[in-house]
Each structure stands twice: as structure tokens, then as C-alpha cells.
């Protein structure tokens, strides 16, 4: 699993991020504090404080792939 800190700035970015996650063949989760949600679920993402820092947890061992796929969101 690859973990990265990310930031989502606004509704448009959330929607684009969700679409990217939906195309991933591996599991993609977002963690914030004690909460963990499926990043392929738009409702799951909106249940978090999207203005805060989030942790992306990708169910793959390819750090390079995750960095390329989510480069616009990694902080």
C-alpha cells in the first residue's frame, strides 16, 4: 500500500479526483483522523472535511504510479 498526503481544493477538484479514483484498478481510500472512506464513492469523500489535509491510501505497491496518477493533489 502507498500512502500520500493530499489536498482537495473545492468541489470541481473533488469530482475530478473521484473520477480518477474510479478508473484505478486497485482500492483507493481516503483517511482523515479516525475516518476511512472509499475514494471511489463521492458521498464518502463529502463525508470528510475536504478543506483539511487528507491521507490517500492506494492498494498498490507502485509508488511511481500513484505519484503520476495523483500528482495534482499530493502535497
PDB file of N, CA, C and O in Angstrom:
ATOM      1  N   UNK A   1       0.838  -1.175   0.000  1.00  0.00           N
ATOM      2  CA  UNK A   1       0.000   0.000   0.000  1.00  0.00           C
ATOM      3  C   UNK A   1       0.885   1.240   0.000  1.00  0.00           C
ATOM      4  O   UNK A   1       1.925   1.289   0.656  1.00  0.00           O
ATOM      5  N   UNK A   2       0.439   2.238  -0.755  1.00  0.00           N
ATOM      6  CA  UNK A   2       1.140   3.517  -0.842  1.00  0.00           C
ATOM      7  C   UNK A   2       0.269   4.577  -0.187  1.00  0.00           C
ATOM      8  O   UNK A   2      -0.920   4.677  -0.488  1.00  0.00           O
ATOM      9  N   UNK A   3       0.856   5.374   0.712  1.00  0.00           N
ATOM     10  CA  UNK A   3       0.132   6.457   1.383  1.00  0.00           C
ATOM     11  C   UNK A   3       0.763   7.792   1.020  1.00  0.00           C
ATOM     12  O   UNK A   3       1.986   7.934   0.998  1.00  0.00           O
ATOM     13  N   UNK A   4      -0.097   8.769   0.735  1.00  0.00           N
ATOM     14  CA  UNK A   4       0.357  10.124   0.400  1.00  0.00           C
ATOM     15  C   UNK A   4      -0.596  11.131   1.025  1.00  0.00           C
ATOM     16  O   UNK A   4      -1.802  10.892   1.088  1.00  0.00           O
ATOM     17  N   UNK A   5      -0.064  12.245   1.483  1.00  0.00           N
ATOM     18  CA  UNK A   5      -0.882  13.350   1.974  1.00  0.00           C
ATOM     19  C   UNK A   5      -1.374  14.128   0.759  1.00  0.00           C
ATOM     20  O   UNK A   5      -0.599  14.447  -0.142  1.00  0.00           O
ATOM     21  N   UNK A   6      -2.683  14.432   0.744  1.00  0.00           N
ATOM     22  CA  UNK A   6      -3.243  15.174  -0.376  1.00  0.00           C
ATOM     23  C   UNK A   6      -4.112  16.319   0.129  1.00  0.00           C
ATOM     24  O   UNK A   6      -4.463  16.391   1.307  1.00  0.00           O
ATOM     25  N   UNK A   7      -4.446  17.209  -0.798  1.00  0.00           N
ATOM     26  CA  UNK A   7      -5.332  18.337  -0.518  1.00  0.00           C
ATOM     27  C   UNK A   7      -6.290  18.475  -1.687  1.00  0.00           C
ATOM     28  O   UNK A   7      -5.874  18.436  -2.845  1.00  0.00           O
ATOM     29  N   UNK A   8      -7.562  18.635  -1.389  1.00  0.00           N
ATOM     30  CA  UNK A   8      -8.581  18.861  -2.406  1.00  0.00           C
ATOM     31  C   UNK A   8      -9.116  20.274  -2.228  1.00  0.00           C
ATOM     32  O   UNK A   8      -9.612  20.628  -1.158  1.00  0.00           O
ATOM     33  N   UNK A   9      -9.015  21.083  -3.284  1.00  0.00           N
ATOM     34  CA  UNK A   9      -9.411  22.489  -3.202  1.00  0.00           C
ATOM     35  C   UNK A   9     -10.694  22.727  -3.984  1.00  0.00           C
ATOM     36  O   UNK A   9     -10.656  23.151  -5.140  1.00  0.00           O
ATOM     37  N   UNK A  10     -11.805  22.459  -3.364  1.00  0.00           N
ATOM     38  CA  UNK A  10     -13.083  22.778  -3.965  1.00  0.00           C
ATOM     39  C   UNK A  10     -13.803  21.611  -4.608  1.00  0.00           C
ATOM     40  O   UNK A  10     -13.253  20.522  -4.774  1.00  0.00           O
ATOM     41  N   UNK A  11     -15.044  21.869  -4.963  1.00  0.00           N
ATOM     42  CA  UNK A  11     -15.936  20.842  -5.478  1.00  0.00           C
ATOM     43  C   UNK A  11     -15.465  20.267  -6.808  1.00  0.00           C
ATOM     44  O   UNK A  11     -15.533  19.054  -7.011  1.00  0.00           O
ATOM     45  N   UNK A  12     -14.989  21.113  -7.714  1.00  0.00           N
ATOM     46  CA  UNK A  12     -14.527  20.619  -9.019  1.00  0.00           C
ATOM     47  C   UNK A  12     -13.369  19.649  -8.858  1.00  0.00           C
ATOM     48  O   UNK A  12     -13.320  18.617  -9.526  1.00  0.00           O
ATOM     49  N   UNK A  13     -12.438  19.978  -7.975  1.00  0.00           N
ATOM     50  CA  UNK A  13     -11.300  19.089  -7.745  1.00  0.00           C
ATOM     51  C   UNK A  13     -11.747  17.773  -7.120  1.00  0.00           C
ATOM     52  O   UNK A  13     -11.195  16.722  -7.444  1.00  0.00           O
ATOM     53  N   UNK A  14     -12.721  17.813  -6.245  1.00  0.00           N
ATOM     54  CA  UNK A  14     -13.243  16.589  -5.633  1.00  0.00           C
ATOM     55  C   UNK A  14     -13.847  15.689  -6.712  1.00  0.00           C
ATOM     56  O   UNK A  14     -13.600  14.483  -6.729  1.00  0.00           O
ATOM     57  N   UNK A  15     -14.633  16.276  -7.605  1.00  0.00           N
ATOM     58  CA  UNK A  15     -15.271  15.493  -8.663  1.00  0.00           C
ATOM     59  C   UNK A  15     -14.242  14.876  -9.603  1.00  0.00           C
ATOM     60  O   UNK A  15     -14.361  13.707  -9.969  1.00  0.00           O
ATOM     61  N   UNK A  16     -13.240  15.647  -9.995  1.00  0.00           N
ATOM     62  CA  UNK A  16     -12.189  15.135 -10.870  1.00  0.00           C
ATOM     63  C   UNK A  16     -11.392  14.042 -10.162  1.00  0.00           C
ATOM     64  O   UNK A  16     -11.094  13.006 -10.757  1.00  0.00           O
ATOM     65  N   UNK A  17     -11.048  14.267  -8.902  1.00  0.00           N
ATOM     66  CA  UNK A  17     -10.318  13.284  -8.100  1.00  0.00           C
ATOM     67  C   UNK A  17     -11.110  11.978  -8.015  1.00  0.00           C
ATOM     68  O   UNK A  17     -10.540  10.899  -8.176  1.00  0.00           O
ATOM     69  N   UNK A  18     -12.405  12.067  -7.767  1.00  0.00           N
ATOM     70  CA  UNK A  18     -13.268  10.894  -7.675  1.00  0.00           C
ATOM     71  C   UNK A  18     -13.298  10.129  -8.997  1.00  0.00           C
ATOM     72  O   UNK A  18     -13.279   8.898  -8.995  1.00  0.00           O
ATOM     73  N   UNK A  19     -13.345  10.827 -10.106  1.00  0.00           N
ATOM     74  CA  UNK A  19     -13.345  10.175 -11.422  1.00  0.00           C
ATOM     75  C   UNK A  19     -12.028   9.446 -11.662  1.00  0.00           C
ATOM     76  O   UNK A  19     -12.022   8.340 -12.203  1.00  0.00           O
ATOM     77  N   UNK A  20     -10.917  10.055 -11.265  1.00  0.00           N
ATOM     78  CA  UNK A  20      -9.609   9.411 -11.404  1.00  0.00           C
ATOM     79  C   UNK A  20      -9.560   8.141 -10.552  1.00  0.00           C
ATOM     80  O   UNK A  20      -9.092   7.099 -11.010  1.00  0.00           O
ATOM     81  N   UNK A  21     -10.044   8.232  -9.313  1.00  0.00           N
ATOM     82  CA  UNK A  21     -10.056   7.073  -8.414  1.00  0.00           C
ATOM     83  C   UNK A  21     -10.897   5.944  -8.993  1.00  0.00           C
ATOM     84  O   UNK A  21     -10.528   4.775  -8.882  1.00  0.00           O
ATOM     85  N   UNK A  22     -12.015   6.281  -9.603  1.00  0.00           N
ATOM     86  CA  UNK A  22     -12.925   5.271 -10.163  1.00  0.00           C
ATOM     87  C   UNK A  22     -12.281   4.484 -11.292  1.00  0.00           C
ATOM     88  O   UNK A  22     -12.670   3.345 -11.555  1.00  0.00           O
ATOM     89  N   UNK A  23     -11.305   5.075 -11.960  1.00  0.00           N
ATOM     90  CA  UNK A  23     -10.608   4.384 -13.050  1.00  0.00           C
ATOM     91  C   UNK A  23      -9.464   3.496 -12.566  1.00  0.00           C
ATOM     92  O   UNK A  23      -8.936   2.693 -13.336  1.00  0.00           O
ATOM     93  N   UNK A  24      -9.082   3.632 -11.308  1.00  0.00           N
ATOM     94  CA  UNK A  24      -7.984   2.832 -10.761  1.00  0.00           C
ATOM     95  C   UNK A  24      -8.436   1.391 -10.564  1.00  0.00           C
ATOM     96  O   UNK A  24      -9.556   1.138 -10.118  1.00  0.00           O
ATOM     97  N   UNK A  25      -7.566   0.454 -10.898  1.00  0.00           N
ATOM     98  CA  UNK A  25      -7.878  -0.968 -10.745  1.00  0.00           C
ATOM     99  C   UNK A  25      -7.657  -1.454  -9.318  1.00  0.00           C
ATOM    100  O   UNK A  25      -8.061  -2.566  -8.977  1.00  0.00           O
ATOM    101  N   UNK A  26      -7.037  -0.656  -8.499  1.00  0.00           N
ATOM    102  CA  UNK A  26      -6.763  -1.009  -7.108  1.00  0.00           C
ATOM    103  C   UNK A  26      -7.663  -0.176  -6.191  1.00  0.00           C
ATOM    104  O   UNK A  26      -8.259   0.812  -6.622  1.00  0.00           O
ATOM    105  N   UNK A  27      -7.753  -0.584  -4.935  1.00  0.00           N
ATOM    106  CA  UNK A  27      -8.541   0.151  -3.950  1.00  0.00           C
ATOM    107  C   UNK A  27      -7.895   1.496  -3.663  1.00  0.00           C
ATOM    108  O   UNK A  27      -6.672   1.605  -3.572  1.00  0.00           O
ATOM    109  N   UNK A  28      -8.726   2.515  -3.523  1.00  0.00           N
ATOM    110  CA  UNK A  28      -8.250   3.845  -3.161  1.00  0.00           C
ATOM    111  C   UNK A  28      -9.137   4.332  -2.018  1.00  0.00           C
ATOM    112  O   UNK A  28     -10.357   4.426  -2.154  1.00  0.00           O
ATOM    113  N   UNK A  29      -8.502   4.636  -0.898  1.00  0.00           N
ATOM    114  CA  UNK A  29      -9.231   5.119   0.277  1.00  0.00           C
ATOM    115  C   UNK A  29      -8.691   6.478   0.689  1.00  0.00           C
ATOM    116  O   UNK A  29      -7.551   6.831   0.387  1.00  0.00           O
ATOM    117  N   UNK A  30      -9.531   7.232   1.384  1.00  0.00           N
ATOM    118  CA  UNK A  30      -9.110   8.494   1.984  1.00  0.00           C
ATOM    119  C   UNK A  30      -9.275   8.377   3.488  1.00  0.00           C
ATOM    120  O   UNK A  30     -10.297   7.894   3.975  1.00  0.00           O
ATOM    121  N   UNK A  31      -8.261   8.822   4.219  1.00  0.00           N
ATOM    122  CA  UNK A  31      -8.290   8.770   5.672  1.00  0.00           C
ATOM    123  C   UNK A  31      -8.144  10.184   6.213  1.00  0.00           C
ATOM    124  O   UNK A  31      -7.329  10.978   5.744  1.00  0.00           O
ATOM    125  N   UNK A  32      -8.965  10.465   7.214  1.00  0.00           N
ATOM    126  CA  UNK A  32      -8.856  11.737   7.926  1.00  0.00           C
ATOM    127  C   UNK A  32      -9.165  11.463   9.381  1.00  0.00           C
ATOM    128  O   UNK A  32     -10.301  11.161   9.744  1.00  0.00           O
ATOM    129  N   UNK A  33      -8.156  11.571  10.197  1.00  0.00           N
ATOM    130  CA  UNK A  33      -8.332  11.240  11.608  1.00  0.00           C
ATOM    131  C   UNK A  33      -8.692   9.769  11.764  1.00  0.00           C
ATOM    132  O   UNK A  33      -7.962   8.895  11.296  1.00  0.00           O
ATOM    133  N   UNK A  34      -9.805   9.496  12.414  1.00  0.00           N
ATOM    134  CA  UNK A  34     -10.224   8.115  12.621  1.00  0.00           C
ATOM    135  C   UNK A  34     -11.140   7.611  11.518  1.00  0.00           C
ATOM    136  O   UNK A  34     -11.580   6.463  11.559  1.00  0.00           O
ATOM    137  N   UNK A  35     -11.432   8.453  10.532  1.00  0.00           N
ATOM    138  CA  UNK A  35     -12.356   8.086   9.453  1.00  0.00           C
ATOM    139  C   UNK A  35     -11.615   7.604   8.217  1.00  0.00           C
ATOM    140  O   UNK A  35     -10.605   8.180   7.814  1.00  0.00           O
ATOM    141  N   UNK A  36     -12.134   6.537   7.625  1.00  0.00           N
ATOM    142  CA  UNK A  36     -11.577   5.965   6.400  1.00  0.00           C
ATOM    143  C   UNK A  36     -12.739   5.720   5.447  1.00  0.00           C
ATOM    144  O   UNK A  36     -13.689   5.016   5.787  1.00  0.00           O
ATOM    145  N   UNK A  37     -12.663   6.306   4.244  1.00  0.00           N
ATOM    146  CA  UNK A  37     -13.744   6.161   3.267  1.00  0.00           C
ATOM    147  C   UNK A  37     -13.179   5.710   1.924  1.00  0.00           C
ATOM    148  O   UNK A  37     -12.002   5.909   1.623  1.00  0.00           O
ATOM    149  N   UNK A  38     -14.039   5.105   1.138  1.00  0.00           N
ATOM    150  CA  UNK A  38     -13.704   4.674  -0.217  1.00  0.00           C
ATOM    151  C   UNK A  38     -13.660   5.917  -1.103  1.00  0.00           C
ATOM    152  O   UNK A  38     -14.666   6.613  -1.239  1.00  0.00           O
ATOM    153  N   UNK A  39     -12.506   6.202  -1.708  1.00  0.00           N
ATOM    154  CA  UNK A  39     -12.359   7.390  -2.553  1.00  0.00           C
ATOM    155  C   UNK A  39     -13.101   7.254  -3.875  1.00  0.00           C
ATOM    156  O   UNK A  39     -13.228   8.231  -4.612  1.00  0.00           O
ATOM    157  N   UNK A  40     -13.595   6.058  -4.189  1.00  0.00           N
ATOM    158  CA  UNK A  40     -14.390   5.870  -5.401  1.00  0.00           C
ATOM    159  C   UNK A  40     -15.853   6.239  -5.155  1.00  0.00           C
ATOM    160  O   UNK A  40     -16.668   6.209  -6.077  1.00  0.00           O
ATOM    161  N   UNK A  41     -16.179   6.585  -3.914  1.00  0.00           N
ATOM    162  CA  UNK A  41     -17.526   6.994  -3.530  1.00  0.00           C
ATOM    163  C   UNK A  41     -17.549   8.504  -3.287  1.00  0.00           C
ATOM    164  O   UNK A  41     -16.938   8.995  -2.338  1.00  0.00           O
ATOM    165  N   UNK A  42     -18.251   9.230  -4.143  1.00  0.00           N
ATOM    166  CA  UNK A  42     -18.318  10.688  -3.997  1.00  0.00           C
ATOM    167  C   UNK A  42     -18.956  11.065  -2.659  1.00  0.00           C
ATOM    168  O   UNK A  42     -18.553  12.044  -2.030  1.00  0.00           O
ATOM    169  N   UNK A  43     -19.936  10.300  -2.232  1.00  0.00           N
ATOM    170  CA  UNK A  43     -20.580  10.578  -0.941  1.00  0.00           C
ATOM    171  C   UNK A  43     -19.610  10.324   0.211  1.00  0.00           C
ATOM    172  O   UNK A  43     -19.620  11.042   1.211  1.00  0.00           O
ATOM    173  N   UNK A  44     -18.780   9.306   0.062  1.00  0.00           N
ATOM    174  CA  UNK A  44     -17.772   9.043   1.077  1.00  0.00           C
ATOM    175  C   UNK A  44     -16.803  10.206   1.221  1.00  0.00           C
ATOM    176  O   UNK A  44     -16.463  10.610   2.333  1.00  0.00           O
ATOM    177  N   UNK A  45     -16.363  10.742   0.089  1.00  0.00           N
ATOM    178  CA  UNK A  45     -15.439  11.882   0.117  1.00  0.00           C
ATOM    179  C   UNK A  45     -16.092  13.078   0.796  1.00  0.00           C
ATOM    180  O   UNK A  45     -15.471  13.744   1.625  1.00  0.00           O
ATOM    181  N   UNK A  46     -17.349  13.351   0.442  1.00  0.00           N
ATOM    182  CA  UNK A  46     -18.045  14.504   1.012  1.00  0.00           C
ATOM    183  C   UNK A  46     -18.378  14.328   2.494  1.00  0.00           C
ATOM    184  O   UNK A  46     -18.756  15.296   3.155  1.00  0.00           O
ATOM    185  N   UNK A  47     -18.246  13.115   3.023  1.00  0.00           N
ATOM    186  CA  UNK A  47     -18.476  12.925   4.454  1.00  0.00           C
ATOM    187  C   UNK A  47     -17.270  13.395   5.273  1.00  0.00           C
ATOM    188  O   UNK A  47     -17.345  13.495   6.497  1.00  0.00           O
ATOM    189  N   UNK A  48     -16.159  13.682   4.589  1.00  0.00           N
ATOM    190  CA  UNK A  48     -14.954  14.180   5.257  1.00  0.00           C
ATOM    191  C   UNK A  48     -14.891  15.699   5.156  1.00  0.00           C
ATOM    192  O   UNK A  48     -15.627  16.310   4.380  1.00  0.00           O
ATOM    193  N   UNK A  49     -14.018  16.294   5.935  1.00  0.00           N
ATOM    194  CA  UNK A  49     -13.749  17.729   5.826  1.00  0.00           C
ATOM    195  C   UNK A  49     -12.767  17.908   4.677  1.00  0.00           C
ATOM    196  O   UNK A  49     -11.555  17.818   4.875  1.00  0.00           O
ATOM    197  N   UNK A  50     -13.281  18.162   3.479  1.00  0.00           N
ATOM    198  CA  UNK A  50     -12.412  18.203   2.300  1.00  0.00           C
ATOM    199  C   UNK A  50     -11.454  19.389   2.298  1.00  0.00           C
ATOM    200  O   UNK A  50     -10.504  19.407   1.516  1.00  0.00           O
ATOM    201  N   UNK A  51     -11.680  20.359   3.141  1.00  0.00           N
ATOM    202  CA  UNK A  51     -10.764  21.500   3.212  1.00  0.00           C
ATOM    203  C   UNK A  51      -9.540  21.186   4.079  1.00  0.00           C
ATOM    204  O   UNK A  51      -8.559  21.929   4.069  1.00  0.00           O
ATOM    205  N   UNK A  52      -9.606  20.089   4.821  1.00  0.00           N
ATOM    206  CA  UNK A  52      -8.479  19.687   5.656  1.00  0.00           C
ATOM    207  C   UNK A  52      -7.538  18.768   4.898  1.00  0.00           C
ATOM    208  O   UNK A  52      -7.811  18.377   3.764  1.00  0.00           O
ATOM    209  N   UNK A  53      -6.434  18.430   5.534  1.00  0.00           N
ATOM    210  CA  UNK A  53      -5.468  17.509   4.940  1.00  0.00           C
ATOM    211  C   UNK A  53      -6.029  16.093   4.989  1.00  0.00           C
ATOM    212  O   UNK A  53      -6.598  15.673   5.996  1.00  0.00           O
ATOM    213  N   UNK A  54      -5.861  15.371   3.898  1.00  0.00           N
ATOM    214  CA  UNK A  54      -6.347  14.005   3.782  1.00  0.00           C
ATOM    215  C   UNK A  54      -5.181  13.075   3.495  1.00  0.00           C
ATOM    216  O   UNK A  54      -4.155  13.505   2.968  1.00  0.00           O
ATOM    217  N   UNK A  55      -5.332  11.809   3.837  1.00  0.00           N
ATOM    218  CA  UNK A  55      -4.316  10.812   3.511  1.00  0.00           C
ATOM    219  C   UNK A  55      -4.895   9.847   2.491  1.00  0.00           C
ATOM    220  O   UNK A  55      -5.893   9.173   2.746  1.00  0.00           O
ATOM    221  N   UNK A  56      -4.254   9.792   1.336  1.00  0.00           N
ATOM    222  CA  UNK A  56      -4.632   8.856   0.282  1.00  0.00           C
ATOM    223  C   UNK A  56      -3.956   7.529   0.573  1.00  0.00           C
ATOM    224  O   UNK A  56      -2.748   7.486   0.808  1.00  0.00           O
ATOM    225  N   UNK A  57      -4.720   6.449   0.559  1.00  0.00           N
ATOM    226  CA  UNK A  57      -4.171   5.109   0.749  1.00  0.00           C
ATOM    227  C   UNK A  57      -4.533   4.291  -0.482  1.00  0.00           C
ATOM    228  O   UNK A  57      -5.693   3.932  -0.686  1.00  0.00           O
ATOM    229  N   UNK A  58      -3.526   4.004  -1.297  1.00  0.00           N
ATOM    230  CA  UNK A  58      -3.734   3.268  -2.541  1.00  0.00           C
ATOM    231  C   UNK A  58      -3.292   1.821  -2.359  1.00  0.00           C
ATOM    232  O   UNK A  58      -2.205   1.552  -1.848  1.00  0.00           O
ATOM    233  N   UNK A  59      -4.146   0.896  -2.781  1.00  0.00           N
ATOM    234  CA  UNK A  59      -3.877  -0.536  -2.620  1.00  0.00           C
ATOM    235  C   UNK A  59      -2.993  -1.086  -3.715  1.00  0.00           C
ATOM    236  O   UNK A  59      -3.360  -2.034  -4.408  1.00  0.00           O
ATOM    237  N   UNK A  60      -1.823  -0.484  -3.868  1.00  0.00           N
ATOM    238  CA  UNK A  60      -0.832  -0.923  -4.846  1.00  0.00           C
ATOM    239  C   UNK A  60       0.550  -0.708  -4.246  1.00  0.00           C
ATOM    240  O   UNK A  60       0.715   0.060  -3.298  1.00  0.00           O
ATOM    241  N   UNK A  61       1.529  -1.386  -4.800  1.00  0.00           N
ATOM    242  CA  UNK A  61       2.910  -1.198  -4.330  1.00  0.00           C
ATOM    243  C   UNK A  61       3.691  -0.247  -5.231  1.00  0.00           C
ATOM    244  O   UNK A  61       4.855   0.049  -4.958  1.00  0.00           O
ATOM    245  N   UNK A  62       3.064   0.234  -6.300  1.00  0.00           N
ATOM    246  CA  UNK A  62       3.735   1.102  -7.261  1.00  0.00           C
ATOM    247  C   UNK A  62       3.617   2.569  -6.848  1.00  0.00           C
ATOM    248  O   UNK A  62       2.663   3.258  -7.209  1.00  0.00           O
ATOM    249  N   UNK A  63       4.603   3.024  -6.090  1.00  0.00           N
ATOM    250  CA  UNK A  63       4.600   4.418  -5.642  1.00  0.00           C
ATOM    251  C   UNK A  63       4.674   5.371  -6.829  1.00  0.00           C
ATOM    252  O   UNK A  63       4.052   6.433  -6.819  1.00  0.00           O
ATOM    253  N   UNK A  64       5.429   4.993  -7.843  1.00  0.00           N
ATOM    254  CA  UNK A  64       5.562   5.837  -9.035  1.00  0.00           C
ATOM    255  C   UNK A  64       4.204   6.033  -9.723  1.00  0.00           C
ATOM    256  O   UNK A  64       3.865   7.144 -10.133  1.00  0.00           O
ATOM    257  N   UNK A  65       3.437   4.953  -9.845  1.00  0.00           N
ATOM    258  CA  UNK A  65       2.116   5.042 -10.481  1.00  0.00           C
ATOM    259  C   UNK A  65       1.186   5.966  -9.688  1.00  0.00           C
ATOM    260  O   UNK A  65       0.469   6.780 -10.270  1.00  0.00           O
ATOM    261  N   UNK A  66       1.201   5.838  -8.377  1.00  0.00           N
ATOM    262  CA  UNK A  66       0.358   6.675  -7.525  1.00  0.00           C
ATOM    263  C   UNK A  66       0.767   8.138  -7.651  1.00  0.00           C
ATOM    264  O   UNK A  66      -0.090   9.015  -7.754  1.00  0.00           O
ATOM    265  N   UNK A  67       2.065   8.405  -7.643  1.00  0.00           N
ATOM    266  CA  UNK A  67       2.550   9.780  -7.767  1.00  0.00           C
ATOM    267  C   UNK A  67       2.165  10.388  -9.107  1.00  0.00           C
ATOM    268  O   UNK A  67       1.801  11.562  -9.165  1.00  0.00           O
ATOM    269  N   UNK A  68       2.237   9.617 -10.181  1.00  0.00           N
ATOM    270  CA  UNK A  68       1.852  10.118 -11.504  1.00  0.00           C
ATOM    271  C   UNK A  68       0.347  10.341 -11.598  1.00  0.00           C
ATOM    272  O   UNK A  68      -0.103  11.354 -12.133  1.00  0.00           O
ATOM    273  N   UNK A  69      -0.422   9.402 -11.082  1.00  0.00           N
ATOM    274  CA  UNK A  69      -1.884   9.478 -11.171  1.00  0.00           C
ATOM    275  C   UNK A  69      -2.444  10.641 -10.353  1.00  0.00           C
ATOM    276  O   UNK A  69      -3.371  11.320 -10.795  1.00  0.00           O
ATOM    277  N   UNK A  70      -1.888  10.873  -9.168  1.00  0.00           N
ATOM    278  CA  UNK A  70      -2.447  11.861  -8.247  1.00  0.00           C
ATOM    279  C   UNK A  70      -1.527  13.068  -8.047  1.00  0.00           C
ATOM    280  O   UNK A  70      -1.588  13.725  -7.008  1.00  0.00           O
ATOM    281  N   UNK A  71      -0.687  13.359  -9.021  1.00  0.00           N
ATOM    282  CA  UNK A  71       0.315  14.430  -8.888  1.00  0.00           C
ATOM    283  C   UNK A  71      -0.302  15.808  -8.616  1.00  0.00           C
ATOM    284  O   UNK A  71       0.332  16.645  -7.973  1.00  0.00           O
ATOM    285  N   UNK A  72      -1.507  16.050  -9.086  1.00  0.00           N
ATOM    286  CA  UNK A  72      -2.149  17.353  -8.891  1.00  0.00           C
ATOM    287  C   UNK A  72      -2.700  17.543  -7.477  1.00  0.00           C
ATOM    288  O   UNK A  72      -3.106  18.647  -7.113  1.00  0.00           O
ATOM    289  N   UNK A  73      -2.715  16.472  -6.678  1.00  0.00           N
ATOM    290  CA  UNK A  73      -3.326  16.533  -5.358  1.00  0.00           C
ATOM    291  C   UNK A  73      -2.342  16.318  -4.216  1.00  0.00           C
ATOM    292  O   UNK A  73      -2.621  16.703  -3.080  1.00  0.00           O
ATOM    293  N   UNK A  74      -1.197  15.709  -4.503  1.00  0.00           N
ATOM    294  CA  UNK A  74      -0.208  15.401  -3.460  1.00  0.00           C
ATOM    295  C   UNK A  74       0.439  16.684  -2.954  1.00  0.00           C
ATOM    296  O   UNK A  74       0.828  17.555  -3.732  1.00  0.00           O
ATOM    297  N   UNK A  75       0.543  16.780  -1.623  1.00  0.00           N
ATOM    298  CA  UNK A  75       1.192  17.967  -1.030  1.00  0.00           C
ATOM    299  C   UNK A  75       2.533  17.588  -0.455  1.00  0.00           C
ATOM    300  O   UNK A  75       3.235  18.442   0.088  1.00  0.00           O
TER     301      UNK A  75
END
